């Protein structure tokens, strides 16, 4: 499974897809491009038809008939406890992982307490994605998702085709969410964007030309969703449905940054994401949905905790199988109601930190602080820069004997605020102690080159962080 991050050349550092998975994924992609007269579609039937198969494989029971989405909506209870909406953009090298995650969702499916919807787009689907209510696959045995002992193209949920879909459009993401919320009402709602992520900043013009950083890269349309456009989508969803999305989650790399979560502070209550690279397997949807169904009355913060706990448990148990060398994971849930107060505490520390005499303290601290990869050759440029865990950066500053008492006290106040008030849940996995230093929120801090587009973020506008970076870089170059 490819990593959930994106780089300028559209190259991924590692590709550990098994040949079997790729071929079966290609089969499903081909199936989605077949001419289907009716709007309702069955992925599993299309998969078989693409191979001219008259029967299912010997080891797999015959599938039950897929329930059309509209019929399922009509039969659904008036209001469930939760609606989980997953926008699965597989129009890139993550297509096999997209199918795997749908399989995971189908091990639980939608219940009378929790509805799960997905929009699935795949590379070479000729611009036609599919929306569906995820149903429990009662005919296919629950399998080992890590070992790959299953048929990854077996999707039983019936859906509706969506022609001319742009999986890199925030408007299309919002349309999917509105479609889901109107058909499957629930007391609480979570929206997930599934794809590559690059976090950090927004660059390029209004049409995204020349821009690279954000989430949901569609290799067909060459479009993607910028960080601020996630907020625009959430605002549109609330406007059209009269209901705010309670939890927003990025099943993608590097998105749990101050400049990203701050964009969403007025649009959702909880933001879940990873400071670090996310392996291709992404979220373990089977265990997340199992846990949610075990406690459907949980609130937004409770679901945030569930995702963090299940994500960490999955990668901790499968460290050897899914991660290479010294790689690890870091995931957290942020309480957005505390972001305004967080900026005030941060600004108080920055006011002390940006004093001229502290430049010599911050330079070594920056090199020692826990970094999260973006780019694969170690170069620190506009296109290849490592984000830093904010709490660990402060720890490295405070470990310097030259740090003043005032600087240390301000840093401790920021760390305490992050741990006690901002972060709902935080977890990490890894073969060494480095990842234990990840406290849940990363910040942009380049070593050499400042990206001026960072000025456009709400976080830069409301905090002193942008000015602080510029001052430090200027002093280090003298």
C-alpha positions as CSV (number, residue, x, y, z in Angstrom):
1,X,0.0,0.0,0.0
2,X,1.4,3.4,-0.9
3,X,2.0,6.0,1.7
4,X,-0.8,8.6,2.2
5,X,1.3,11.5,1.1
6,X,2.1,13.4,-2.1
7,X,5.1,14.9,-3.7
8,X,5.9,17.2,-6.6
9,X,6.7,14.4,-9.0
10,X,3.7,12.3,-8.0
11,X,6.2,9.7,-6.9
12,X,5.8,7.7,-3.7
13,X,8.8,6.6,-1.7
14,X,7.6,3.1,-1.2
15,X,5.1,0.9,-3.0
16,X,4.4,-2.4,-1.3
17,X,1.3,-3.4,-3.2
18,X,1.1,-7.1,-3.7
19,X,0.7,-8.2,-7.4
20,X,-2.5,-10.0,-6.6
21,X,-4.1,-6.9,-5.1
22,X,-3.1,-4.7,-8.0
23,X,-4.6,-7.0,-10.6
24,X,-7.8,-7.4,-8.7
25,X,-8.0,-3.7,-8.2
26,X,-7.6,-3.2,-11.9
27,X,-10.4,-5.6,-12.4
28,X,-12.8,-3.6,-10.3
29,X,-11.7,-0.4,-12.0
30,X,-12.5,-1.9,-15.4
31,X,-15.8,-3.1,-14.0
32,X,-16.8,0.5,-13.1
33,X,-16.2,1.6,-16.7
34,X,-18.7,-0.9,-18.2
35,X,-21.9,0.5,-19.7
36,X,-24.6,-0.1,-17.1
37,X,-28.1,0.8,-18.1
38,X,-29.5,1.3,-14.6
39,X,-28.2,3.9,-12.2
40,X,-28.1,1.3,-9.4
41,X,-24.9,-0.7,-9.6
42,X,-23.4,-3.8,-7.8
43,X,-19.7,-3.7,-7.7
44,X,-19.4,-7.4,-7.1
45,X,-21.5,-8.2,-10.1
46,X,-19.6,-5.8,-12.3
47,X,-16.3,-7.4,-11.2
48,X,-17.5,-10.8,-12.2
49,X,-18.9,-9.6,-15.5
50,X,-15.6,-8.0,-16.4
51,X,-14.0,-11.4,-16.4
52,X,-17.0,-13.3,-17.9
53,X,-17.4,-15.3,-14.7
54,X,-20.6,-17.2,-14.3
55,X,-19.9,-18.2,-10.8
56,X,-18.1,-16.9,-7.8
57,X,-14.6,-18.3,-6.9
58,X,-14.8,-21.8,-5.2
59,X,-13.8,-20.6,-1.8
60,X,-16.3,-17.6,-1.7
61,X,-20.0,-18.1,-1.0
62,X,-22.5,-16.7,-3.5
63,X,-23.3,-13.0,-2.8
64,X,-26.6,-11.7,-1.6
65,X,-28.3,-9.2,-3.9
66,X,-27.2,-5.7,-3.3
67,X,-29.8,-3.4,-1.9
68,X,-30.3,-0.2,-4.0
69,X,-29.3,2.9,-2.1
70,X,-32.6,4.6,-2.4
71,X,-34.5,1.5,-1.1
72,X,-32.1,1.3,1.8
73,X,-32.7,5.0,2.6
74,X,-36.4,4.5,2.6
75,X,-36.2,1.6,5.0
76,X,-33.8,3.3,7.3
77,X,-34.8,4.5,10.8
78,X,-35.8,8.2,11.0
79,X,-32.6,9.1,12.8
80,X,-29.6,7.0,13.8
81,X,-27.1,7.9,16.4
82,X,-24.2,8.4,14.0
83,X,-23.6,8.9,10.3
84,X,-20.1,8.2,9.1
85,X,-19.4,9.6,5.6
86,X,-16.1,8.5,3.9
87,X,-15.0,10.3,0.7
88,X,-12.7,7.7,-0.8
89,X,-10.6,9.2,-3.5
90,X,-8.8,6.3,-5.1
91,X,-8.0,8.1,-8.3
92,X,-4.2,7.7,-7.9
93,X,-1.8,4.9,-6.8
94,X,-4.0,4.3,-3.7
95,X,-6.8,2.5,-5.6
96,X,-6.1,-0.9,-4.2
97,X,-6.1,0.5,-0.6
98,X,-9.4,2.2,-1.4
99,X,-11.0,-1.2,-2.1
100,X,-9.4,-2.7,0.9
101,X,-10.9,-0.1,3.2
102,X,-14.4,-0.5,1.7
103,X,-14.0,-4.2,2.5
104,X,-13.1,-3.3,6.0
105,X,-16.2,-1.1,6.3
106,X,-18.3,-4.0,5.0
107,X,-17.2,-6.3,7.8
108,X,-19.5,-4.2,10.0
109,X,-21.7,-2.3,7.5
110,X,-24.5,0.1,8.4
111,X,-26.6,-0.8,11.4
112,X,-29.8,0.6,13.1
113,X,-27.5,2.8,15.2
114,X,-24.7,3.8,12.7
115,X,-25.1,4.5,9.0
116,X,-21.9,4.4,6.9
117,X,-21.8,6.0,3.4
118,X,-19.0,6.2,1.0
119,X,-18.2,7.7,-2.4
120,X,-15.6,5.7,-4.2
121,X,-13.6,7.0,-7.2
122,X,-10.9,5.0,-8.8
123,X,-8.2,5.6,-11.3
124,X,-9.4,5.0,-14.9
125,X,-13.0,5.0,-13.8
126,X,-13.7,7.5,-16.7
127,X,-14.9,10.1,-14.3
128,X,-17.8,8.1,-12.9
129,X,-17.6,7.5,-9.1
130,X,-20.2,5.7,-7.0
131,X,-22.1,6.6,-3.9
132,X,-23.6,4.0,-1.6
133,X,-24.7,3.0,1.8
134,X,-22.1,0.5,3.1
135,X,-23.8,-2.8,3.9
136,X,-22.5,-5.7,6.0
137,X,-21.1,-8.5,3.9
138,X,-22.7,-11.5,5.5
139,X,-21.6,-13.9,2.8
140,X,-17.9,-13.3,2.9
141,X,-15.8,-14.4,5.9
142,X,-14.1,-11.8,8.0
143,X,-10.5,-12.1,6.8
144,X,-7.0,-11.0,7.7
145,X,-6.7,-7.6,6.2
146,X,-3.0,-7.4,6.8
147,X,-2.0,-10.7,5.3
148,X,-4.2,-10.1,2.2
149,X,-6.1,-13.4,2.6
150,X,-9.2,-12.1,1.0
151,X,-10.7,-11.1,-2.3
152,X,-10.1,-7.3,-2.4
153,X,-12.5,-6.7,-5.3
154,X,-15.5,-8.2,-3.6
155,X,-17.8,-5.3,-2.7
156,X,-21.4,-6.1,-2.1
157,X,-22.8,-2.7,-1.3
158,X,-25.1,-1.4,-4.1
159,X,-24.7,2.1,-5.2
160,X,-25.6,4.9,-7.6
161,X,-23.3,6.1,-10.3
162,X,-22.1,9.7,-10.2
163,X,-20.9,10.8,-13.7
164,X,-18.4,13.6,-14.3
165,X,-17.3,13.5,-10.7
166,X,-14.3,15.4,-9.5
167,X,-12.9,13.7,-6.4
168,X,-10.5,16.6,-6.0
169,X,-13.2,19.2,-5.7
170,X,-14.4,20.5,-2.3
171,X,-17.8,21.2,-3.9
172,X,-18.1,17.5,-4.9
173,X,-17.1,16.4,-1.4
174,X,-19.8,18.7,0.0
175,X,-22.3,17.4,-2.4
176,X,-21.6,13.8,-1.3
177,X,-22.0,14.8,2.4
178,X,-25.3,16.6,1.7
179,X,-26.5,13.5,-0.3
180,X,-25.6,11.3,2.7
181,X,-27.1,13.5,5.4
182,X,-30.4,14.0,3.6
183,X,-30.9,10.2,3.1
184,X,-29.5,8.9,6.3
185,X,-30.3,11.4,9.1
186,X,-28.4,11.0,12.3
187,X,-27.9,12.9,15.6
188,X,-24.2,13.1,15.1
189,X,-22.1,13.2,11.9
190,X,-18.5,12.4,11.0
191,X,-16.9,13.3,7.6
192,X,-13.7,11.6,6.4
193,X,-11.5,12.6,3.5
194,X,-9.5,9.6,2.3
195,X,-6.5,10.1,0.1
196,X,-3.0,11.6,0.0
197,X,-2.4,14.5,2.2
198,X,0.4,17.0,2.5
199,X,-0.8,19.4,5.2
200,X,1.1,22.6,5.9
201,X,0.2,25.5,3.5
202,X,-1.9,26.4,0.5
203,X,0.0,27.6,-2.6
204,X,-1.1,28.5,-6.1
205,X,-4.0,30.5,-7.5
206,X,-7.7,30.2,-6.9
207,X,-7.9,27.5,-9.6
208,X,-5.2,25.5,-7.8
209,X,-2.8,25.9,-10.8
210,X,0.7,25.3,-9.6
211,X,-0.4,24.3,-6.2
212,X,0.4,21.0,-4.5
213,X,-0.4,21.0,-0.8
214,X,-3.7,19.9,0.6
215,X,-5.6,16.7,0.4
216,X,-7.7,14.5,-2.0
217,X,-5.6,14.5,-5.2
218,X,-7.5,13.4,-8.2
219,X,-5.0,12.3,-10.9
220,X,-7.8,12.3,-13.5
221,X,-9.0,15.9,-13.1
222,X,-5.6,17.1,-11.7
223,X,-7.5,18.8,-8.9
224,X,-7.3,18.6,-5.2
225,X,-8.8,20.1,-2.0
226,X,-6.9,22.9,-0.4
227,X,-6.9,23.2,3.4
228,X,-9.1,26.2,3.4
229,X,-11.5,24.5,1.0
230,X,-12.1,21.8,3.6
231,X,-13.5,24.6,5.8
232,X,-15.5,25.9,2.8
233,X,-17.0,22.4,2.3
234,X,-17.9,22.0,6.0
235,X,-19.5,25.4,5.9
236,X,-21.6,24.6,2.8
237,X,-22.7,21.3,4.4
238,X,-23.9,23.1,7.5
239,X,-25.6,25.8,5.4
240,X,-27.5,23.3,3.2
241,X,-28.4,20.7,5.8
242,X,-28.8,22.9,8.9
243,X,-26.4,20.6,10.7
244,X,-22.7,21.0,11.5
245,X,-20.3,18.1,11.0
246,X,-19.4,17.0,14.5
247,X,-16.1,15.2,13.6
248,X,-13.8,15.8,10.6
249,X,-11.0,13.3,10.0
250,X,-8.2,13.2,7.4
251,X,-7.3,9.6,6.5
252,X,-4.2,11.0,4.9
253,X,-0.6,12.0,5.7
254,X,0.6,15.1,7.6
255,X,-2.7,16.9,8.1
256,X,-2.6,17.4,11.9
257,X,-1.0,20.7,11.8
258,X,-1.8,24.0,13.5
259,X,-2.3,25.7,10.1
260,X,-4.8,23.0,9.0
261,X,-6.9,22.5,12.2
262,X,-7.1,26.2,12.7
263,X,-8.9,26.6,9.4
264,X,-11.6,24.3,10.7
265,X,-12.0,25.8,14.1
266,X,-15.5,27.2,13.6
267,X,-16.7,24.4,11.3
268,X,-16.5,21.2,13.4
269,X,-16.0,20.2,17.0
270,X,-13.3,17.6,16.6
271,X,-10.5,17.2,14.1
272,X,-8.7,13.9,13.8
273,X,-5.5,13.4,11.8
274,X,-1.9,12.4,11.7
275,X,1.2,14.5,12.2
276,X,3.2,11.8,10.4
277,X,3.1,9.8,7.2
278,X,0.1,7.4,7.2
279,X,0.7,3.9,5.8
280,X,-1.4,2.9,2.8
281,X,-3.7,0.8,5.0
282,X,-5.0,4.1,6.6
283,X,-7.6,3.9,9.3
284,X,-8.7,0.4,10.4
285,X,-12.4,1.0,9.6
286,X,-13.5,-2.4,10.8
287,X,-12.4,-2.0,14.4
288,X,-13.4,1.7,14.4
289,X,-16.9,0.9,13.3
290,X,-17.1,-2.1,15.7
291,X,-16.1,0.2,18.6
292,X,-18.6,2.9,17.6
293,X,-21.4,0.4,17.3
294,X,-20.5,-0.9,20.8
295,X,-21.1,2.7,22.1
296,X,-23.3,4.5,19.6
297,X,-24.3,7.1,22.2
298,X,-20.8,8.4,22.4
299,X,-20.2,12.1,21.6
300,X,-17.9,13.7,19.1
301,X,-14.9,13.6,21.5
302,X,-15.7,10.0,22.2
303,X,-15.5,9.1,18.5
304,X,-12.3,11.0,18.2
305,X,-10.8,8.9,21.0
306,X,-12.1,5.7,19.3
307,X,-10.3,6.5,16.1
308,X,-7.0,7.4,17.9
309,X,-7.1,4.3,20.0
310,X,-8.0,1.9,17.2
311,X,-5.5,3.4,14.7
312,X,-2.7,3.1,17.3
313,X,-3.7,-0.4,18.3
314,X,-3.8,-1.6,14.7
315,X,-0.3,-0.3,13.8
316,X,1.2,-1.3,17.1
317,X,0.0,-4.9,16.5
318,X,1.2,-4.8,12.8
319,X,4.4,-2.8,13.1
320,X,6.6,-5.4,11.4
321,X,4.1,-6.2,8.6
322,X,3.2,-2.6,7.7
323,X,6.0,-0.3,8.6
324,X,9.7,-0.4,7.6
325,X,12.8,0.3,9.6
326,X,12.4,3.1,12.1
327,X,9.0,4.3,10.8
328,X,6.2,4.9,13.2
329,X,2.8,6.5,13.4
330,X,1.3,9.5,15.2
331,X,-2.4,10.4,15.4
332,X,-4.4,12.8,17.5
333,X,-7.9,14.3,18.0
334,X,-8.1,18.1,18.5
335,X,-10.8,20.0,20.4
336,X,-11.5,23.0,18.1
337,X,-13.3,25.0,20.8
338,X,-9.9,25.6,22.4
339,X,-8.0,26.9,19.4
340,X,-8.7,30.6,20.0
341,X,-7.3,30.3,23.6
342,X,-4.4,28.2,22.3
343,X,-3.3,31.0,20.0
344,X,-3.4,33.4,22.9
345,X,-1.1,31.2,24.9
346,X,1.1,30.5,21.9
347,X,1.4,34.3,21.2
348,X,2.5,35.0,24.7
349,X,5.4,32.5,24.3
350,X,6.3,33.7,20.8
351,X,6.5,37.3,22.1
352,X,9.3,36.1,24.4
353,X,10.8,33.6,21.9
354,X,11.3,36.1,19.1
355,X,13.7,38.3,21.0
356,X,17.0,38.6,19.3
357,X,19.0,36.8,22.0
358,X,16.9,33.7,21.5
359,X,17.8,33.1,17.9
360,X,20.9,31.1,19.0
361,X,18.6,28.9,21.2
362,X,16.1,28.0,18.5
363,X,18.5,27.0,15.7
364,X,19.8,23.8,17.5
365,X,16.4,23.1,18.9
366,X,14.9,23.1,15.5
367,X,17.3,20.5,14.2
368,X,16.7,18.2,17.3
369,X,12.9,18.5,17.3
370,X,10.8,15.6,16.1
371,X,10.2,16.0,12.4
372,X,7.6,14.5,10.1
373,X,8.6,13.7,6.5
374,X,7.5,15.5,3.5
375,X,9.7,14.8,0.5
376,X,12.1,11.9,0.4
377,X,15.6,13.2,-0.1
378,X,16.0,15.3,3.1
379,X,16.2,18.6,1.3
380,X,14.5,21.5,3.1
381,X,13.0,23.7,0.3
382,X,9.5,25.1,-0.4
383,X,8.6,21.7,-1.8
384,X,10.5,19.5,0.7
385,X,10.2,20.5,4.3
386,X,9.7,18.8,7.6
387,X,7.0,19.8,10.0
388,X,7.8,19.8,13.7
389,X,5.9,18.6,16.7
390,X,5.3,21.8,18.6
391,X,5.5,20.4,22.1
392,X,8.8,18.6,21.3
393,X,10.2,21.8,19.7
394,X,9.5,23.6,23.0
395,X,11.2,20.8,24.9
396,X,14.3,21.1,22.8
397,X,14.3,24.9,23.5
398,X,13.9,24.4,27.2
399,X,16.7,21.8,27.3
400,X,19.1,24.5,26.1
401,X,21.0,26.0,29.1
402,X,20.9,29.3,27.3
403,X,17.1,29.5,27.4
404,X,15.9,32.2,29.8
405,X,13.5,31.4,32.7
406,X,10.8,33.5,31.0
407,X,11.2,31.6,27.7
408,X,11.0,28.3,29.6
409,X,8.0,29.3,31.6
410,X,6.1,30.4,28.4
411,X,7.0,27.2,26.7
412,X,5.8,25.1,29.6
413,X,2.5,27.0,29.5
414,X,2.0,26.1,25.8
415,X,2.8,22.5,26.4
416,X,0.4,22.3,29.3
417,X,-2.4,23.9,27.3
418,X,-1.8,21.4,24.4
419,X,-1.9,18.4,26.7
420,X,-4.7,19.5,29.1
421,X,-7.1,21.4,26.9
422,X,-6.4,21.2,23.2
423,X,-5.7,17.5,22.6
424,X,-8.6,15.1,23.3
425,X,-6.5,12.0,22.5
426,X,-3.0,11.3,21.2
427,X,-1.2,8.1,20.4
428,X,1.9,6.9,18.6
429,X,3.6,3.7,17.6
430,X,7.2,3.1,16.6
431,X,10.3,0.9,17.0
432,X,12.1,3.5,19.2
433,X,11.3,6.3,21.7
434,X,11.3,9.1,19.1
435,X,7.6,8.9,18.4
436,X,6.7,9.1,22.1
437,X,7.7,12.8,21.7
438,X,4.8,13.4,19.4
439,X,2.2,15.3,21.4
440,X,-0.5,15.7,18.8
441,X,0.1,19.0,16.9
442,X,2.7,19.9,14.3
443,X,3.8,23.3,13.1
444,X,5.4,24.6,10.0
445,X,9.0,25.7,10.6
446,X,11.4,25.6,7.6
447,X,15.2,25.6,8.1
448,X,16.0,27.9,5.2
449,X,13.3,28.9,2.8
450,X,10.0,30.5,3.9
451,X,6.9,29.8,1.7
452,X,5.2,33.2,1.5
453,X,1.8,31.5,0.8
454,X,1.8,30.6,4.5
455,X,0.8,34.2,5.0
456,X,-2.6,33.3,3.6
457,X,-3.6,30.9,6.3
458,X,-5.9,31.9,9.1
459,X,-3.4,30.6,11.6
460,X,-0.8,33.0,10.2
461,X,-3.3,35.9,10.3
462,X,-4.4,35.3,13.9
463,X,-1.1,34.2,15.5
464,X,2.4,35.5,15.7
465,X,3.9,32.3,14.3
466,X,4.4,33.5,10.7
467,X,6.3,36.6,11.9
468,X,8.3,34.5,14.3
469,X,9.5,32.1,11.6
470,X,10.5,35.1,9.4
471,X,12.5,36.7,12.2
472,X,14.4,33.5,13.1
473,X,15.3,32.7,9.5
474,X,16.5,36.3,8.9
475,X,18.7,36.2,12.0
476,X,20.1,32.7,11.2
477,X,21.2,33.9,7.8
478,X,23.3,36.8,9.2
